[in-house]
């Protein structure tokens, strides 16, 4: 394959993250691509909520919310705390909040092209 700027290609390859980090990061973006999971995360921006309250604010069933939260927890996007029979979820750390803030700032300042919405 021809290369136009070999030095730049070499520089990019040197700073490319390891494959497992790229895959893990892609998994996080895949999780965020679901509107229901994104609503759950937005609901937790101000702190932890129990599954029943998360279901109520997102319009999901408790079962669907719980399933989505398990996926988010498995990928270390949220953490959980148990109090008796209730589970309370919150964002795992400030990085998740920054990622959400940046994503929403990006969509607010750009015009996304959605042919299906016209």
matplotlib code that plots the C-alpha trace (Angstrom):
import matplotlib.pyplot as plt

x = [0.0, 1.5, 2.3, 2.4, 3.9, 6.0, 7.2, 3.7, 2.4, 5.3, 4.4, 0.7, 1.6, 3.9, 1.1, -1.6, -3.0, -2.6, -5.3, -7.0, -7.4, -8.9, -11.4, -12.4, -12.9, -15.0, -17.1, -17.8, -18.9, -21.0, -22.7, -23.3, -24.9, -28.1, -30.5, -32.0, -28.5, -27.6, -30.8, -29.8, -26.4, -27.9, -30.2, -27.2, -25.4, -26.6, -25.9, -27.0, -30.5, -32.2, -33.2, -36.9, -36.3, -34.0, -36.8, -39.3, -37.2, -36.2, -39.6, -38.0, -39.3, -37.4, -36.3, -35.0, -33.3, -31.7, -30.4, -28.9, -27.3, -25.7, -24.1, -22.9, -21.5, -19.7, -17.9, -17.1, -19.2, -21.4, -21.0, -23.6, -24.3, -26.8, -29.1, -31.2, -33.1, -32.5, -29.6, -28.4, -26.3, -24.0, -21.5, -18.2, -16.1, -15.6, -14.3, -17.8, -19.3, -16.7, -17.4, -21.1, -20.6, -18.3, -20.7, -23.7, -21.6, -20.5, -24.1, -25.3, -22.7, -23.0, -25.7, -26.0, -27.3, -30.3, -32.0, -34.6, -35.8, -36.4]
y = [0.0, 3.4, 5.9, 9.6, 10.8, 8.0, 10.0, 11.0, 7.4, 6.3, 8.9, 7.9, 4.2, 5.0, 6.7, 4.3, 2.7, -1.1, -3.2, -4.2, -0.6, 0.3, -2.6, -1.7, 2.0, 1.0, -1.2, 1.9, 3.9, 1.0, 1.1, 4.8, 4.4, 3.1, 5.9, 4.1, 3.5, 7.1, 8.3, 6.1, 7.8, 11.3, 10.5, 9.7, 13.0, 14.5, 11.4, 7.9, 6.6, 3.2, 1.0, 1.8, 5.6, 5.1, 3.2, 5.9, 8.8, 6.9, 5.3, 1.8, -1.2, -2.1, -5.3, -3.4, -0.8, -3.4, -5.3, -2.1, -1.2, -4.6, -4.0, -0.5, -1.9, -4.8, -2.2, 0.0, 2.9, 2.8, 1.3, -0.1, 0.0, -2.3, -1.3, -4.2, -5.4, -2.1, -1.4, 2.2, 3.1, 6.1, 7.0, 5.2, 8.3, 11.8, 10.5, 9.2, 12.6, 14.4, 12.0, 12.7, 16.4, 16.5, 14.3, 16.5, 19.7, 18.3, 17.5, 20.9, 22.7, 20.6, 19.9, 16.1, 14.9, 12.6, 11.9, 9.8, 12.9, 15.2]
z = [0.0, -0.9, 1.9, 1.2, 4.5, 6.0, 9.0, 10.0, 9.6, 11.9, 14.5, 14.5, 14.8, 17.7, 19.7, 18.7, 21.9, 22.3, 20.6, 23.8, 24.8, 21.4, 21.7, 25.3, 24.3, 21.3, 23.7, 25.8, 22.7, 21.7, 25.1, 24.7, 21.3, 22.8, 23.7, 26.7, 28.3, 27.5, 29.3, 32.3, 32.4, 32.1, 35.0, 37.2, 36.4, 39.7, 41.8, 42.5, 42.0, 42.7, 39.8, 40.2, 40.1, 37.0, 35.3, 36.2, 34.8, 31.6, 30.8, 30.9, 32.7, 35.9, 34.2, 31.1, 33.2, 35.4, 32.3, 30.8, 34.2, 34.4, 31.0, 32.0, 35.3, 33.5, 31.5, 34.5, 33.4, 36.5, 40.0, 42.3, 46.0, 47.7, 50.5, 51.5, 48.4, 46.5, 44.2, 43.8, 40.7, 40.0, 37.4, 38.0, 37.9, 36.6, 33.3, 32.5, 33.3, 31.1, 28.2, 28.5, 28.8, 25.7, 23.7, 24.4, 23.8, 20.5, 19.4, 20.5, 18.4, 15.2, 12.8, 12.5, 9.3, 9.8, 6.4, 8.2, 10.2, 7.2]

ax = plt.figure().add_subplot(projection="3d")
ax.plot(x, y, z, "-o")
ax.set_aspect("equal")
plt.show()
